[in-house]
Amino acid sequence: MDYHDLLARLGEGSAHPGGFSATLQLLDTLSIPAGVHILEIGCGTGRTACHLARHGCRVTAVDLHRHMLDKAVRRARKERVDVRFIQADVAALPLPDNHVDVVFIESVTIFTPWRKALSEYSRVLKPGGLLVDREMILSGRKTDLMSRKLKQFYGIRTLATVLGWKKRLREYGFSNIEVKEHSRKMGKWGVDHDPLREMDMNWLEDENVQRMSRTNDRLLMKYGKRLGYAVFTARVPSEAKHK
Ligand SMILES: C[S@@+](CC[C@H](N)C(=O)[O-])C[C@H]1O[C@@H](n2cnc3c(N)ncnc32)[C@H](O)[C@@H]1O
């Protein structure tokens, strides 16, 4: 069982820094109008995707993990909202170019080959489209050992500072790059009550989960002070689409 299997089995509804309340606050400030086509990448168990659909957006939601998506599909059915769920890798999105108005991401890009991910976000966005990405960031010193341990347990493939992420976004042709939220600490997540949470097991009785939870605590104790999070927004300039 890897970290994402664990999240899927626990049915975690908002596995990102700040949890669901941070998502709601962010959406408030973004004021995305109803009717826009949003692509959520790495939608997990679909809590944000369903929320967006309930508020009138046309939502396509992608995740690599079958078990996450199964839970997301059941959530959408229970909420009676229409979301198009697709099992796919962010590195090769099965979607046409210039397809969506907004790409929305919560704690996913760090687990992916970021160059391919940024290039796919840009490809599927319409000219002038909006990228919103909430990611864990590096707020202190990074060592090889730290990178190795975080990759081994969480599957984190890339860690960068706020400046590092801004540079990457610029390199991949994004403009109007803004940092909407920035915290040098990770803070808590998974604390909001999710009425539609589907847990596979009683985690208190599962040895595997307990072992992983202890490793999680140990890693956070050791490296948590060097990790924070940020929310980036950026646009795909219209000219970039005509190169
Ligand atoms: C930390 S979870 C966040 C889930 C959800 N965004 C949330 O906030 O609850 C990361 C998610 O990204 C998905 N993911 C990881 N790598 C991916 C990839 N290469 N392509 C698509 N999804 C991926 C995982 O399956 C998982 O659902």
PDBQT file of the ligand as one rigid body, heavy atoms in Angstrom, charges set to zero:
ROOT
HETATM    1  C1  LIG A 301      -2.727  14.319  -2.152  1.00  0.00    +0.000 C 
HETATM    2  S1  LIG A 301      -3.977  13.693  -3.203  1.00  0.00    +0.000 S 
HETATM    3  C2  LIG A 301      -5.024  15.099  -3.434  1.00  0.00    +0.000 C 
HETATM    4  C3  LIG A 301      -6.396  14.692  -3.912  1.00  0.00    +0.000 C 
HETATM    5  C4  LIG A 301      -7.386  15.831  -4.058  1.00  0.00    +0.000 C 
HETATM    6  N1  LIG A 301      -6.903  16.846  -4.962  1.00  0.00    +0.000 N 
HETATM    7  C5  LIG A 301      -7.662  16.413  -2.709  1.00  0.00    +0.000 C 
HETATM    8  O1  LIG A 301      -7.221  17.542  -2.455  1.00  0.00    +0.000 OA
HETATM    9  O2  LIG A 301      -8.296  15.738  -1.895  1.00  0.00    +0.000 OA
HETATM   10  C6  LIG A 301      -3.154  13.574  -4.773  1.00  0.00    +0.000 C 
HETATM   11  C7  LIG A 301      -4.038  13.015  -5.868  1.00  0.00    +0.000 C 
HETATM   12  O3  LIG A 301      -3.351  13.085  -7.104  1.00  0.00    +0.000 OA
HETATM   13  C8  LIG A 301      -3.551  11.898  -7.823  1.00  0.00    +0.000 C 
HETATM   14  N2  LIG A 301      -2.404  11.729  -8.728  1.00  0.00    +0.000 N 
HETATM   15  C9  LIG A 301      -1.116  11.507  -8.373  1.00  0.00    +0.000 A 
HETATM   16  N3  LIG A 301      -0.343  11.417  -9.471  1.00  0.00    +0.000 NA
HETATM   17  C10 LIG A 301      -1.158  11.593 -10.531  1.00  0.00    +0.000 A 
HETATM   18  C11 LIG A 301      -0.953  11.599 -11.938  1.00  0.00    +0.000 A 
HETATM   19  N4  LIG A 301       0.265  11.397 -12.459  1.00  0.00    +0.000 N 
HETATM   20  N5  LIG A 301      -2.013  11.806 -12.752  1.00  0.00    +0.000 NA
HETATM   21  C12 LIG A 301      -3.258  12.008 -12.227  1.00  0.00    +0.000 A 
HETATM   22  N6  LIG A 301      -3.516  11.999 -10.893  1.00  0.00    +0.000 NA
HETATM   23  C13 LIG A 301      -2.479  11.792 -10.062  1.00  0.00    +0.000 A 
HETATM   24  C14 LIG A 301      -3.623  10.821  -6.732  1.00  0.00    +0.000 C 
HETATM   25  O4  LIG A 301      -4.243   9.631  -7.183  1.00  0.00    +0.000 OA
HETATM   26  C15 LIG A 301      -4.423  11.548  -5.667  1.00  0.00    +0.000 C 
HETATM   27  O5  LIG A 301      -5.800  11.382  -5.828  1.00  0.00    +0.000 OA
ENDROOT
TORSDOF 0
